[in-house]
Each structure stands twice: as structure tokens, then as C-alpha cells.
């Protein structure tokens, strides 16, 4: 996986964690769910890149 994609996916995951935490702290369920969704999307992207890397080797 290219380093820039790896960093982008990790950054997206961190933004999702922050949104989830802030949403939980202030009682905003929509923001909390949005954060969980972003984390899930980032994890799927990371898994897809790992699969690509496995087939390149």
C-alpha cells in the first residue's frame, strides 16, 4: 500500500474516532454514528489495500 494512502486512511479513521468521542460526550447520537461510519469506511479501505498488496507480492 502506498504510504500516502496508508496515511490518508489512518487520518480518516482518527477523524471518525474523534467524531464518535465528541458525539458521545455531548450526547449527539448522529455525530457519534457518523464517526463510527467513518471508522468503518477507513477500515474497509485499509483492508482493500492490504489485499491488493498481498496479490502484488
C-alpha positions in Angstrom: 0.0 0.0 0.0 1.4 3.4 -0.8 2.4 5.4 2.2 0.1 8.3 1.2 -3.0 6.1 1.0 -2.0 4.5 4.3 -1.7 7.9 6.0 -5.0 9.1 4.4 -6.9 6.0 5.7 -5.4 6.4 9.1 -6.3 10.1 9.2 -9.8 9.2 8.2 -10.0 6.6 11.0 -8.8 9.1 13.6 -11.3 11.8 12.4 -14.0 9.1 12.9 -12.8 8.3 16.4 -12.8 12.0 17.3 -16.3 12.5 16.0 -17.6 9.4 17.8 -16.0 10.6 21.1 -17.3 14.1 20.8 -20.7 12.9 19.8 -20.8 10.6 22.8 -19.6 13.3 25.1 -22.1 15.9 24.1 -24.9 13.4 23.6 -25.2 13.8 19.9 -26.1 10.4 18.5 -25.9 11.5 14.9 -22.3 12.7 15.3 -21.4 9.5 17.2 -22.9 7.3 14.4 -21.2 9.4 11.7 -17.9 8.8 13.5 -18.4 5.1 13.7 -19.3 5.0 10.0 -16.1 6.9 9.0 -14.0 4.5 11.0 -15.7 1.6 9.3 -15.2 3.1 5.9 -11.5 3.7 6.7 -11.1 0.1 7.9 -12.6 -1.3 4.7 -10.2 0.9 2.6 -7.3 -0.4 4.6 -8.3 -4.0 4.2 -8.8 -3.5 0.4 -5.3 -2.0 0.2 -3.8 -4.9 2.2 -5.5 -7.4 -0.2 -4.0 -5.5 -3.2 -0.6 -5.7 -1.6 -0.9 -9.4 -1.0 -1.6 -10.1 -4.6 1.2 -7.8 -5.8 3.8 -9.8 -3.8 
